[in-house]
Amino acid sequence: MHSDTPHILREFDQAFASLRNEVIAMAGQARLNLERAMQGLLQRDLERCKAAIADDDEVDEAELRIDRIGMETLVRFHPVASDLRLVITSMKCAANLERVSDHATNIAKRARKMLSRSECAEVSFLEPLYALADQQLRDAMSAYTDRNAELGQSLQLRDKDLDKMHKRLIATFTSRLEEGGERAEDYLHLVFVARSLERIGDLAKNIGEDAVFLDQARDIRHEKLNRPVSDEVGAE
């Protein structure tokens, strides 16, 4: 029995490393899909739109792999404390990343429709919202990979800035939509693209909240904003 211990520990470490690496790779693909979708829209590049739509399947498959590895790890190793939190957080993170990629697909599909029409100047209004959503997604994944509770919790407040920008854009697009005219369809597409970017910010915030749980065993989803990260809760 004693001679099997190193082998079991090695398999234990490999399972957790595999789970973490799968999540990181999935995040990279989800962000790439979003980048292609937005570049397709902003640069009127149909091929990038098609690539974002086609590669959504890879993200779906990654979510299934992560769920399978997570469940197998739970059943085989019965992890506790921080190891258990890693499994739970990784599976929740994968679910959020799958939804990010779904929103990227929706953006690419609307971009594809807009590309069949003449260029709409107001498309550029979306660039700051996209930049903010993408930055939040990157920071959320950094919070997960580095177990950085402070960075994860900061996304709650930063998401409020994204929400404000989103509301201003929706007001602008809606106002122009109500004016009617040949651009009405384009403004409707832009409303839905803005909403997808706002939702991606929400999903990044979710991942950040899970990173706090991973690092400090705290569930901050319903805590009041501005509350500082506590050092009093034992992480193990």
Beta strands, then each sheet from edge to edge (+ up, - down):
end
